[in-house]
Amino acid sequence: MLSSAIILFREVLEAALIIGILAAATRGVRHRGLWIGAGIWLGIAGACLVAGFADVLNQFAQGMGQEIFNAAVLGLAVLMLASHNIWMARHGRELAAHATSIGNAVSSGTQSATILVSVVGLAVLREGSEVVLFLYGIFTQGGTTANSMLAGSLIGLVAGIAVGTLLYRGLLHIPLRWFFQATALLILLLAAGMAGQAARFLIQADVLPALIDPLWDSSALLPEDSVIGTVLHAMAGYDAAPTATQALCYGLTALVIWLGMRYASPQRVAR
């Protein structure tokens, strides 16, 4: 029961944090809840589909199918998050002007809605497929019952959603003049962290070299499997023992998104 609770907590927390940050960052977008809900259900449907082809996925690329699949999903999510932040750099002022009136539409609202559905769906797809495959592995090893796994899974599910909800509520209390800068920073770190995690999966699949492994090891100070470590891993891609390739992908992704935001800002465009 404990193992299934931990797995559900970690994976649900990661998805809940992503959804919470995006939900807070897009307040003022018309029908935001419907788009987020659509992304969640599409992600769940995709995770169920992945579960149905779990054996095929595990056999793909000489047993590295799950790593390549995760890296591909993370890569798509990074692109969508980068697009969101650059779009926000252009339309943030307009969105802020409508933030007190949820029913009003904003410019390029269709693009924002597409990004919401895509990123939320990808987040739920990745975490959901990992949950299914991890729990399947635990069950096949024996020593546990379906009832105990179900109980542990429910505990982990509730705990993960609760922590994600607390973050979302906290973001909503940030003064509006700082709100969009704060959420833009969180999404930048989120995208950079995903890029680092994608690099880790590609290294495990022997697609990328590690260069230096590990570049550092902070597990003694802050274990990655601790509560704080889990939250930092979900929000900013914290890795207690990253490779040099991970750090490089993290830094380059953050730099590219920051430059895109800077040159897409209305002040820069007006010059």
Secondary structure, 3 states (H helix, E strand, C coil): CHHHHHHHHHHHHHHHHHHHHHHHHCCCCCCHHHHHHHHHHHHHHHHHHHHHCHHHHHHCCCCCHHHHHHHHHHHHHHHHHHHHHHHHHHHHHHHHHCCCCCCCCCCCHHHHHHHHHHHHHHHHHHHHHHHHHHHHHHHHHCCCCHHHHHHHHHHHHHHHHHHHHHHHHHHHCCCHHHHHHHHHHHHHHHHHHHHHHHHHHHHHCCCCCCCCCCCCCCCCCCCCCCHHHHHHHHHHCCCCCCCHHHHHHHHHHHHHHHHHHHHHCHHHHHC
